[in-house]
């Protein structure tokens, strides 16, 4: 785990050293080709929002970039979305001067760290007993282990070039997220599928 933390810190330091600005990340996202079907992801977000299902994105990525990706896809960030991820700190000129410390990486995503990143997360989701965990590495399967009073369904999204996922209840192969939409629909209304 020390190597992962060291690599993450080095990449963060590099972002600061080269003088990255907030607008650089927006431009990067605008020019980056996406691997997923945007229409299906858009439909997934809309289904969750329309059904009043909160979406908590717990990622080793960067909050600002995740927010911008959602904003570019939907035109806004829906109020049902909360993000627990690394945070970039910008100075008044818009340059990055720091990041979440200690950095969040895939091997330290757990319920304790989630509580640090989103104070009051237990109270915020107290009335929600079902949790759908979606991840693309086996370590993601244990992100919310120990969250008392929650019934958890773990869905793995397995890319063709990655190792087989073994710690999930359901594994969806490839980048077609329509199966993920089917899982949510089934949970909402099992008799309709």
Rosetta blueprint (number, residue, H / E / L):
1 X L
2 X H
3 X H
4 X H
5 X H
6 X H
7 X H
8 X H
9 X H
10 X H
11 X H
12 X H
13 X H
14 X H
15 X H
16 X H
17 X H
18 X L
19 X L
20 X L
21 X E
22 X H
23 X H
24 X H
25 X H
26 X H
27 X H
28 X H
29 X H
30 X H
31 X H
32 X L
33 X L
34 X L
35 X L
36 X L
37 X L
38 X H
39 X H
40 X H
41 X H
42 X H
43 X H
44 X H
45 X H
46 X H
47 X H
48 X H
49 X H
50 X H
51 X L
52 X L
53 X L
54 X L
55 X E
56 X E
57 X E
58 X E
59 X E
60 X E
61 X E
62 X E
63 X H
64 X H
65 X H
66 X H
67 X H
68 X H
69 X H
70 X H
71 X H
72 X H
73 X H
74 X H
75 X L
76 X L
77 X L
78 X L
79 X L
80 X L
81 X E
82 X E
83 X E
84 X E
85 X E
86 X E
87 X L
88 X E
89 X E
90 X E
91 X L
92 X L
93 X L
94 X L
95 X E
96 X E
97 X E
98 X E
99 X E
100 X L
101 X L
102 X L
103 X L
104 X L
105 X L
106 X H
107 X H
108 X H
109 X L
110 X L
111 X H
112 X H
113 X H
114 X H
115 X H
116 X H
117 X H
118 X L
119 X L
120 X L
121 X H
122 X H
123 X H
124 X H
125 X L
126 X L
127 X L
128 X L
129 X L
130 X E
131 X E
132 X E
133 X E
134 X E
135 X E
136 X L
137 X L
138 X H
139 X H
140 X H
141 X H
142 X H
143 X L
144 X L
145 X L
146 X L
147 X L
148 X L
149 X L
150 X L
151 X E
152 X E
153 X E
154 X E
155 X E
156 X E
157 X E
158 X E
159 X L
160 X L
161 X L
162 X L
163 X L
164 X L
165 X L
166 X L
167 X L
168 X L
169 X L
170 X E
171 X E
172 X E
173 X E
174 X L
175 X L
176 X L
177 X L
178 X H
179 X H
180 X H
181 X H
182 X H
183 X H
184 X H
185 X H
186 X H
187 X H
188 X H
189 X L
190 X H
191 X H
192 X H
193 X L
